[in-house]
Structure formats: structure tokens, C-alpha cells
Amino acid sequence: MVNQVVWHGGQIYQAAMRRKRPVKSIVDFSASINPLGPPSSVLRAIRKHLSDCRYYPDSQGMALRNRLAEFHGVSPEFITLGNGSAELIRLLPWALGIRCGYVLGPTFMEFERALQLAGARSLSLHGDAVKGYPVPLEQLDRILRSVPRPFSKAQSRAKAQGRKSAVFVCNPNSPTGRVIPRSQLLQLCGELEELGIWVVVDEAFMDFVPSHSVLSQVPHHRQLVVLRSFTKFYGMPGIRLGYVVGPPGAMQGIQAHLPPWSVSHIAQVAGVAALADDGFRRQTLQFTRVTRTQFLRDLQTIPEVRVYPSRVNFVMVELPNVCSMVQLVEWLEQHGILVRDCRTFSGICNSTIRLAVRRPSENARLVRLLKRFIQNSYEDKA
Ligand SMILES: Cc1ncc(COP(=O)(O)O)c(C=O)c1O
């Protein structure tokens, strides 16, 4: 049975309608979007090309794919564009013929959802809450090792029948902010490849820690697929632009499942401009590092709160049990602030929220409000 509702952050239009206030007056910590974006170079390029909307977009997206190919050092036939990486995630199980997916969680819920919609089995492995939700690589390893021969036999039989398996991993992971070192992930890819299992790595947040990307290794693996997004780092969620990098045969399968012209010309132009903007990338990396450090420090001054380490542009925070999450989310929304309640991620069992790293004054205001809410919660209980 497929869940009808999958919650995501960034529901800013609904919140604006509920609160009868302008969208611009809402400060969104619930979707982890770089507050410096979109780059002014992207806005300039969009303005310049607006009147091109009289033509259909290039259905092959060649200009952007060529730039991406140069940027990542892979050939264009390894790259397929999508209307956001979410579109590509939905298609992957169909396009690769995946019948069973191991989802390393707690993580982005769209992997489970895509598997369910494709009628595939979805098995979620969850990192231990007490240990701070490490990516459950050991658990996966145990599953694969505990039944090595039957498993691999079953795998080859399944493969022969076109019933393939895949491991879905988000690196850096959302909502936990955990990063799997590149060498560890590549080792896993090698091991899984031996078993004929696909590895799908969602690198939506990888621009914040580019040295851990496995994307450049795709041409050296038969069954590695990497997803990327322009949404988070370039701060342009409304444009809808993502891409997938994988073996050309798999890319043809994905293209066959995509609707024609799914990526608009404006999105393609925006992508080309974003990639050319080295200055924006440098500025974002510096800004995020400094602002996150201060935000984490300030959050740690709130009594009884557990702040998870983060290498990216969001942070996961666990609140004391005395806090009602429903009331907190509602109360913050009344103050024009959205946060992501993490209890809708399968595998998250505590009162946990995910907060984007925003501008320093916005972060400081949220910390003050959280302190006040927690203090009031204790007083109400006393
Ligand atoms: C981990 C992760 N992957 C992929 C996506 C989808 O991003 P988009 O479709 O905007 O590229 C999101 C969006 O929230 C995400 O958090």
C-alpha cells in the first residue's frame, strides 16, 4: 500500500495562505536552501532568455549537458537532466528495472516512495538513534554477508530474470547531515557491483562538501548512478533542475521514461549560468562554513537540546521530550518561521527538527524563539 502523503519541507505557499501573510515575509528553515541564491548571474541569464519561451526547449539539453560534462569530467552521454532530481528519483526504479531497494536511512523519503510506486520491495535500514543515526553501512554489510552464497545466487537468478536490486544512499544524508567518506562509499560500490546490485547515490547536498563526491567515478563502475540537484546549493528550488549521472545504457532507459521537454529552456539557461559562477560557489562555501559554525554554537547554548554535527547547510536538532512538536511547529509558523518536523522520516524516533542554515540574524532569532518555547514548555509542566 502506497502512502498518499509524503511530507517535505518548503511548503511556503501553503503557510502563507494559512497565515494570510506574504510569502516573502516567511523565513523558511524547513527546506535547506542556500539563502545567498539564486546567483545574480542566473537571474541575469533568465531575464536575457525570457522571450525564448516562444520555442520548445532543447529536449536533449545539450548545452547544459556539455557544460556539466566539462564540469565533472565525464562525457555528456553519462548525463540526463530532470525537472528537479525528484523527477529522476521517481523514474529510477522503473528505468533500471529495480524490484528490491535497500534504503539506508533515516533519509529522504522519496526513495521509498519511488520504489513503492514502481511496485518494488523497499527495505529500510535505519542507523541507531543513540549513536546519532550513522548511515547503516554495517547493517547492510551484515545482511549481505550473512547470506552470501544464497543471496548472490538469488541475485544472479533475479538479474537473469530482469529483477534487479539497488541500494539507495543519500550522501551527505538528509536529515542527519552525516557524510560517508568517499573511499568507504567506493568500496561499498565495488562490493555491491560484485553481487550485481545497483548503487544509487543522492548527492543533492554534495556541492557543500565536493571532495566526498563519487560522481567522477561513475564511468569506472557498471552499476553506479549519482543524482545531483541545482536546488539547494544554488538556491533555486522554484526553477526545478536536477540531473543524474550513470552508465549510458541506464541513461537511455531513464530518457525513455521521461516526458518530452521535461526541463524548461529557462531551467537549462539557469543551469549553464550557475555552473559558470565560480565566485558564487566560493562565496557560498565560505558563508556556509562561518554561519553554520556560529549557528551550531548558538544552538548548543539551549539547555537540554542535542545538536547533531553537520558538514552541510542544515542541522538536525533534538528537543527535550517536554516539548510538543505540534505546538512548536504551529507556534513558530505564527511567528513566520517554518521548520521541518523530522518525525515523518521513517526511522527518526525522537522529537527532532531539521533547520536550514540561513542568514545570521534569522538564525539568531530562531535560537531565541526556541529558547523561549523550551523554557515555556518546562514552566507549563512545573
Ligand atoms: C536529499 C534530497 N534529494 C533530492 C531532493 C530533490 O531535490 P530537487 O527535486 O529540488 O532537485 C531533495 C529535496 O528536498 C532532497 O532533500
The ligand as a MOL file (V3000), in Angstrom:
LIG
                    3D

  0  0  0     0  0            999 V3000
M  V30 BEGIN CTAB
M  V30 COUNTS 16 16 0 0 0
M  V30 BEGIN ATOM
M  V30 1 C 18.1580 14.5710 -0.2640 0
M  V30 2 C 17.3220 15.1650 -1.3390 0
M  V30 3 N 17.4340 14.6880 -2.5740 0
M  V30 4 C 16.7140 15.1950 -3.5920 0
M  V30 5 C 15.8240 16.2200 -3.3680 0
M  V30 6 C 15.0110 16.7340 -4.5150 0
M  V30 7 O 15.5070 17.9800 -4.9210 0
M  V30 8 P 15.1020 18.6370 -6.2980 0
M  V30 9 O 13.9950 17.8390 -6.8840 0
M  V30 10 O 14.6740 20.0210 -5.9550 0
M  V30 11 O 16.3300 18.5960 -7.1660 0
M  V30 12 C 15.6650 16.7510 -2.0930 0
M  V30 13 C 14.6960 17.8160 -1.8400 0
M  V30 14 O 14.3110 18.1160 -0.7610 0
M  V30 15 C 16.4550 16.2040 -1.0550 0
M  V30 16 O 16.3530 16.6690 0.2020 0
M  V30 END ATOM
M  V30 BEGIN BOND
M  V30 1 1 1 2
M  V30 2 1 2 3
M  V30 3 2 2 15
M  V30 4 2 3 4
M  V30 5 1 4 5
M  V30 6 1 5 6
M  V30 7 2 5 12
M  V30 8 1 6 7
M  V30 9 1 7 8
M  V30 10 2 8 9
M  V30 11 1 8 10
M  V30 12 1 8 11
M  V30 13 1 12 13
M  V30 14 1 12 15
M  V30 15 2 13 14
M  V30 16 1 15 16
M  V30 END BOND
M  V30 END CTAB
M  END
